Amino acid sequence: MRQRPFVLAGERLLLDGRGAVLWPERRLLIVADLHLEKGRALAASGRLLPPYDTRATLARLVELLNEHRPEQVVSLGDGFHRSHGYARLAVEDRQQLDAIGSLCRWTWLAGNHDPDAPTGHGEAVKGSLAIGAITLRHAPSPRASTGEIAGHLHPKAGVRVRGRRVTRPCFVSDGARLLMPALGTFTGGLEVWDPAIAGLFAHPFEAMLCGRDGGLRCLPATRLEGAPRRATSG
């Protein structure tokens, strides 16, 4: 299943297996942690990687926009991997992003990697953004938060498939808040059982794993690799 219905704070959403959230009633597409230009940033520090991650991420965005036709896109921070990222884009990538920006209204939340969310290419927002019953923010609130959608942590989960471990980016939710996977290439991830993620949930949570084919597989956290073993008596 490429898209999975999901209800948060009474709002009907669709989780897209490519790592985005669609809010059909508002014609809103939500993405997180694009980290555009991460490859070039790593190359500048001596870690040489193919500098095509930005192009791959933009291609994924184009695919999502062409399919869902939103009126607005909200990026939940870290749209760029470093400050002044738009000015660092290659000419072809800048033209592509400009073309994407002309398709609908964009809102860029500032993140820890890009505290100066790009201006002149949509609305730049520092802090959180409330839309109806849902609050969008870059990093999840450490306090219990109902109706929150956040990025920043790049959640991933591991499962056993035919005897080998497979790890995929995932959505994580306990029904009260939703953590989004990173949409960007080269973004890596944090295991859902890391305290930074698991510690956010007071209730049992589940992970919706994003398959390479864009499909979604929903599993309770207890079925994921790394789940803590229950204590046994005697």
N, C-alpha and C positions, 0 to 999 in steps of 0.2 A: 504494500500500500504506500503510494508516494505521498498522499496527504491524509492526515488524520484529524478528525474533528476533536476539539478540545475546548472545554468550558473553564474560564477563569473569571472569578468575581461576577458570575452571571453573564459574561460576555462570550459569545460563540466565536471561536477562532479556528483556524486550520494550521496545523503544523506541517510544513513542507519538508520532505526528507532530504532536501539539499541544504537545509539549515536555516530556513527563514520561517517567519510567522505571518500569516495573512489574517487580517481582520476584515472579513467580507462586508459587514454592515457599513464600515467607514471607508472601505476601499483603501486600506492602509496595509503596507508591507513593512515588516520590521526585520532588520538584519543587525548582526552584532560582530564587532571585531574583524573588520576587513583587513586591517594591518597592511594597507597598500604601501608598496615600496620597502617591505621588510627585507627582501632579497638584496637590494642595493645597500640598505643600512648594514646588513651583516657583512656584505663584501667590503664595505668601508672599514670594518673592524677586523678584517683579515679572514673572515669565515666565508670562503668562496662558495656561492650557490648559483645555479642558473638564474639570471635576472628576469624571469618570466612570470613570477608569481602575481604581479599586478595585473598582467594581461589575462591570466587564467581566472583571477577573481572577478575582473570586470566582465569577462565572458559569462561567468556564472550569474552575475547580476543581470546582464542583458537577457539571458534565458528566463530568469524569474519575472522580469518586467514584461517581456513579450507574452508570457503565459498568463500572468495574473492581471495585467493592465491596471495597476493601482493608480489612485490619484495622488497619493502621498507615500513617501518612503521615509522611515525614521532609522537612522544608524545609531546604535547604542554605544557610541564612543569607540575610540581606537580605530576610527576609519582609516587613519594613516599611522604608520609605525613610529613616526617621529614628527616633531614640530615642523611647521611650514611644509608639510608633505606635498601639498598641491603644487607648489613651485618646483619641487624636486622631480615631478613626473616627467618621463620621456614625452616628447612631442606627441607621438601617436597615442600614448595612454592618456595624456591630458585631453586630446581631442575626443577620445572615446568617453571619458568621464563627462566632458561637456555635453556630448550628445545624449548620454544617459540622463544628465541633469535636466535636459530640456523636455524629457518625456513626462515628467510629473514634478510635484513639489517635493523638495528634500528638506529634512530636518536632521542636523548633525549634532548629537550630544558630544560634549567634550569627554575625553577619556584620560587615563593616566599617561598614555603615550602621545596623545595629541591634545594637550590642554587648550590649544588655540584652534578650536574647531574651525574649519575653513569658512570664511565669509565670502560673499559674492557668488556662492554656488549653493544657495539655499539658506535656510535659517540656522544659525548657530545657537546652541543652548548649553549653558553651563549648569550642572546640577540635574535634577530630575524633570520629567515632563509628565503631567497628569492628563489623561484623555479618558473622559467618562469615569468608570470605576477602576481603571487600570493606571498604574504608575510605571513609567518607563525610566530606567536609570542605567548608568554604565555598570557600576559595582553594586551587588545586592546589599540591602541594608542588613546589618548584623542582628537587628531586632526582628522578631516575627513580623512578617509583612504580608498582608492579604491583598491579592490583586497586583502583585509586582512582577514585572518582566525585566530581567537583567542579563548582562553579558559578563565580560571581564575574566571569568574563571576558565573559559574554554573547556567545559566538561567533556570527558570521554569515558567510555566503559568497555570492559573486556568480557568476552564470553568464550566458552569452549565450543569449537566447531570441528567435528571429526577428530577430536583429540588434540587440536592445536588452539592456541590462544589467538583470538581476533579482537583487535581494539578499534573502536570507531567513535567519532564525535557523537554527542547525544544531547538531547533536551533532558532536563531533570525537573521533576515536579512532585509535590505532595498534594496538589490540588489547590493550594493557597498561593504559591508563587511558582514562577517558571524561570529556570535558567536556560539560556540559549547557547548552542555551540558557536564557535567561531566560524564565520563564513570564509575567511581568508585562507589562502594557500600558505604553507610553511608556518602555520600558527601553533602547532603542537596542542597539548591539552593536559588537563589535570584529572586524575582518576576521581570518580564520583565518591569513593570511600575516603578520600583525603579529608581531614577534619575541616578544611576551608570550605568544602562543599557539604559533606554529610552533616556538619555541625550547624548548618543553616535550617535544617528541617527537624521540627519537633515531632512530626508524624512520619510513618513509613513513606518512603518515596519510590518513584519508579523512573526508569530511564527509557527514552525513546531513541534507539540507536539509528543513526543515519547510514544507510547502506551505500556501497559504491555505485549502485544503480539508481540512487535517489529514493529507494524504499525506506520505510520505517518499521522497526521491530520494537515493540513495547515489552519491557520485562520489569518485574518487581526487583528492587535493589538486592534482595536476598539471593537472586539467581545470578548475580554478576560476579565475576572474578574479584577476589579480594574482600568479599563480604565477611564480616567478623563471625567466627564460629560461636554458636551458643554454648554457654557454660554447661557442663554436665555434672550431675551430682554423684557423690560416692567415688 
